[in-house]
């Protein structure tokens, strides 16, 4: 529970800074807005009951659609699938009784204080990017992945997403 509080506190404090490192002491590159530590952990994307029900999303938004167990991103106003397999399993019991707080947004970047882009985590800089958690062979090294998890595998140089049952791998 303390880790959750520390993470939430970090996100709250981070909204005042233009660059943030989570799980490590500092960022590795001045072009980074948000960077994660090197432990065998991934980022969990927001779960939605249906991509079609998402309103106000902007291009570049990433979600986990629990209805069809797919990681998706919004491009040119349409949702694109990043999950090859649809056999995922999703236990939504933790969120079923919760209601969304539309104003719950953490913005990171130079223009964070004035940003109105809808989303849970918004990176506002136009000249910086987010670096996903880096995990070598996540299908072997992340012991208990969660549905909607996303990491970068530096060994195989690929994006890996987990749908609750299997990993999908994306090489450029």
ABEGO torsion letter per residue (X at the ends): XAAAAAAAAAAAAAAABABBBBGBABBABAABABBBBABBBBBBBBBBABAAABBGBBBGBBBBBAAAGBBBBBBGGBBBBABABAABBBBAAAAAABBBBAABBBBBEAAAAABABBEABBBABAABBBBBBBBBGAAAABABBBBGBBBBBAAAGBBBBBAGABBBBBBX
